[in-house]
Amino acid sequence: MAVFSSNMAGKTRRPMRVMVVEDDAVLGLALEDALTREEFAEVTVCATAASSLQKLREESYDAVVLDVHLADDHEGWEIAELVDALGDKEIRIVFQTGAPRDIPEHIRSLGPVLSKPYDPQELIAALKQSAKPGLLSRLRRS
């Protein structure tokens, strides 16, 4: 089960553990800094698809922020498809890209798309939104 922070009135739900998949080291550090200042409990930055998949095998996350075009010739949405397919828990997926039109339509439905460059507050707002139910959660409701 995903761990979320909430205020006493129950107005805000914020993912506590966030993975940022970003191959631009400066942008990765800037996003890590912005999320840390916003008091997300843990922010992990991965520069490649391979390192992010390894981290996903080892640990659980409440949200994944994915660069769509990675330098290691992988597409960030491949990771999103895997997270979505395995998703018993509700992991928030947020895409970030300089070319939003390159994202296939069926992938866009997995989470919000932020067009680079964007204000880190847009990412924080996207992470505070409720995640869509995972595959197993959707099947249980049927």
N, C-alpha and C positions, 0 to 999 in steps of 0.2 A: 504494500500500500504506500502511495506517495505521501511524503511528509509536507505539510503546508503550514505556513504561518498565518495566523488570522488575528485581527484585533478583537477586542471584547464584544463589539457590536456585530461582528461577523461580516463586516462590509468588504474587507480586502482579504483575498487569498493570494499568497505569493509563494511560488516554488522556492524551496530552500536550497536544493542542490541543482546547479545548472552547469551543463557542458556547452562550451562555445567551440564550434569547429570552424576555425578561421586560419587560412594559410598566410595572411598578412600579419606579421608579428606585432607591428605597431598597433594595428586595429584590434588585434586580440588582446593586447595589454590594456588598451583604452577601454574596451568592453568589460574586461575583468575588473578594472578600477571602478567603472561606473556601477557595475552590479554589486561589488563589494561595498561601495559607499551607500548603496541602497539597502544594505544589510541582508543580502542573500547569504545564507550560511556558508556555502561553498561554491566556488566557481573554478571549473577546470577548463583550461584552454588546450585544444588539440589542433595541430597544424595539418594533419593528414587523415585520410579516411581510415587507414590501417591503425593509427594510434587511437582514433576515436572508437573504432570497433573493439579494440582491445580493452579500453576503459569501460565500454558498455558491458563487456563480458565480466569484468571484475567488480563493478560497482553499479548501484542504481542511481538514477537521476530523476528529478521531477520535471526537468525541461531540457531541451536540446536546441541550441541556436546553430543553424547550419548555413555556412557559406555554400552557395549553389555550385560554383565552379572552383574546384580545388586545384592547386598546383601539381598534385600528384596524378593528374588526369582522371580523377574520379569526380562524379557529380554528387553533391551533398544530398540530393533527393534519394540516392540509393540508400543512404543511411536512414533517411526518413521512412522509406518503404519498409525497411527491416524493423525499425522501431514500431511502426504501425502494425505490421503483420504479427509481431510477437506481443503486442501491447495488451496484456491483462490489466496492467495499471495505467492510469491516465497520465501519460507523459506529454507535456506541452511541447509542440514543435513550432519553431519560428524560423523562416527562411530569410536570408539576407543575400542580396545580389545586385550587381550593376546592370543586369539584363533580365528583368522580371518576365519579359515575354518569352524567354527561353525555357521557362518551367512548364512542363506538360500540364494540361488542365487537371488530370486526375491527381497530380501531386499537389497542386495549389489547394485542394480541399483538405489537406492534412494540417495546414496551419497558415497563419498570416505571413505575407511576403513584405519585407521591408526593402525598399529600393535604395542602394548605396549611392551617395553618402546619405546618412540619416542621423538624426539627433538620438543619442543614447536613451533619452526619455521615451522615444517611440518604442524601443525594445523593452524597456521596463514596463510600459503600458501593455504591450503585447503579452509579456510574461505574466502579468497580473490577471489576464483573462482566463476563464475556465478552459481547461483542455477538453477536446472532444473525447468521448468515451472510446476506450480501446476495443479491439475486435471482440475479445471475450465478454466484455461488459455489454457491447451491443447485442451479442448473441443471447446473453442471459435475459435481456429485456424483451426479446422476441417471443 
